[in-house]
């Protein structure tokens, strides 16, 4: 007698780790693409002057700065999630709350230092775009999230 099941074949630990790394790397790339898209819509398309006051004078926010900052933030988020997975059984939940808190605190930067309302809105949108991509994808890639039940 033949039995038909709906279940996919089980993945090895190495295959799971590879899928997790791929999802996390794609999250970082997607977040960088999202912030670059916001920069493109704000600066060249809408004509918003993306300038921040750093205390030593106004600085223009370049596309390279946007992408590099997003990649650095994404890699830091990935590293924090990996550390949380080693230290706690509820890594995804702990990491998600931490990431949301960091996102909220990060909004103080553009709110406090952007020069003009247009720049403030665009820079806040970049921060939110980064969080909107990184937080759900990285949290969803966590082993602990799927087994926490």
C-alpha positions as CSV (number, residue, x, y, z in Angstrom):
1,X,0.0,0.0,0.0
2,X,1.4,3.4,-1.0
3,X,0.9,6.4,1.3
4,X,0.9,9.9,-0.1
5,X,2.0,12.7,2.2
6,X,1.9,16.5,1.9
7,X,5.1,17.0,3.7
8,X,8.3,18.2,2.0
9,X,11.4,16.1,2.6
10,X,13.3,17.2,5.7
11,X,16.3,19.5,5.2
12,X,19.7,18.8,6.7
13,X,21.1,21.2,9.2
14,X,23.6,22.4,6.6
15,X,20.7,23.1,4.1
16,X,18.8,25.0,6.8
17,X,21.8,27.1,7.7
18,X,22.4,27.8,4.0
19,X,18.8,28.9,3.5
20,X,18.9,31.1,6.6
21,X,22.1,32.8,5.4
22,X,20.7,33.3,1.9
23,X,17.4,34.9,3.3
24,X,19.4,37.1,5.7
25,X,21.8,38.3,2.9
26,X,18.9,39.0,0.6
27,X,17.2,41.0,3.4
28,X,20.3,43.2,3.7
29,X,20.4,43.7,-0.1
30,X,16.7,44.4,-0.3
31,X,16.9,46.9,2.5
32,X,19.7,48.7,0.7
33,X,17.7,48.7,-2.5
34,X,14.6,50.1,-0.6
35,X,16.5,53.0,0.9
36,X,18.2,53.7,-2.4
37,X,14.8,53.8,-4.0
38,X,13.6,56.3,-1.4
39,X,16.7,58.4,-1.9
40,X,16.1,58.3,-5.7
41,X,12.5,59.4,-5.4
42,X,13.3,62.1,-2.9
43,X,16.5,63.7,-4.3
44,X,16.6,63.5,-8.1
45,X,12.9,62.9,-8.8
46,X,11.2,65.2,-6.2
47,X,14.1,67.6,-5.9
48,X,14.4,67.4,-2.1
49,X,17.8,68.7,-0.9
50,X,18.8,65.8,1.5
51,X,21.0,67.7,3.9
52,X,21.7,67.1,7.5
53,X,23.4,69.4,10.1
54,X,26.1,67.3,11.7
55,X,27.2,70.1,14.1
56,X,30.2,71.0,12.0
57,X,28.1,72.2,9.2
58,X,25.6,70.9,6.6
59,X,26.3,67.6,4.9
60,X,24.6,66.3,1.8
61,X,23.3,62.7,2.1
62,X,24.8,60.9,-0.9
63,X,23.5,57.6,-2.4
64,X,26.7,55.9,-1.4
65,X,26.2,57.0,2.2
66,X,22.6,55.7,2.1
67,X,23.6,52.3,0.8
68,X,26.6,51.9,3.0
69,X,24.7,52.9,6.2
70,X,21.9,50.5,5.3
71,X,24.3,47.6,4.7
72,X,26.2,48.3,8.0
73,X,22.9,48.4,9.9
74,X,21.6,45.2,8.2
75,X,24.8,43.3,9.0
76,X,24.7,44.5,12.6
77,X,21.0,43.4,12.8
78,X,22.0,40.0,11.4
79,X,24.8,39.6,13.9
80,X,22.6,40.6,16.8
81,X,20.0,38.0,15.7
82,X,22.7,35.3,15.4
83,X,23.9,36.2,18.9
84,X,20.4,36.1,20.3
85,X,19.8,32.7,18.7
86,X,22.8,31.4,20.7
87,X,21.7,32.9,24.0
88,X,18.0,32.6,24.3
89,X,15.2,30.3,23.3
90,X,13.0,33.3,22.3
91,X,15.6,34.9,20.0
92,X,13.2,36.1,17.3
93,X,10.8,37.7,19.7
94,X,13.6,39.3,21.8
95,X,15.4,40.5,18.6
96,X,12.2,41.9,17.0
97,X,11.4,44.0,20.1
98,X,15.0,45.2,20.2
99,X,15.1,46.0,16.5
100,X,11.8,47.9,16.8
101,X,13.2,49.9,19.7
102,X,16.4,50.6,17.7
103,X,14.3,51.7,14.7
104,X,12.4,54.2,16.9
105,X,15.6,55.6,18.4
106,X,17.1,55.9,14.9
107,X,14.3,58.2,13.9
108,X,15.7,60.8,16.3
109,X,18.6,61.3,13.9
110,X,16.7,62.6,10.9
111,X,14.1,64.4,13.1
112,X,16.8,66.3,14.9
113,X,19.4,66.9,12.2
114,X,17.7,67.1,8.8
115,X,17.7,70.5,7.2
116,X,14.1,71.2,6.1
117,X,10.8,69.4,6.2
118,X,11.4,67.6,2.9
119,X,14.7,66.2,4.1
120,X,13.2,65.2,7.4
121,X,10.3,63.3,5.7
122,X,12.7,61.6,3.2
123,X,15.2,60.5,5.8
124,X,12.5,59.2,8.1
125,X,11.1,57.3,5.2
126,X,14.5,55.8,4.5
127,X,14.8,54.6,8.1
128,X,11.3,53.2,8.0
129,X,12.0,51.4,4.7
130,X,15.0,49.8,6.2
131,X,13.1,48.6,9.2
132,X,10.1,47.4,7.1
133,X,12.4,45.2,5.1
134,X,14.9,44.0,7.7
135,X,12.7,43.3,10.7
136,X,10.1,40.9,9.2
137,X,12.6,39.0,7.0
138,X,15.3,38.6,9.6
139,X,12.8,37.6,12.3
140,X,11.2,35.2,9.9
141,X,14.5,33.5,9.2
142,X,15.1,32.7,12.8
143,X,15.1,29.1,13.8
144,X,13.8,30.0,17.3
145,X,10.8,31.7,15.8
146,X,9.6,28.7,13.9
147,X,10.1,26.3,16.8
148,X,8.8,28.6,19.6
149,X,5.2,27.4,19.0
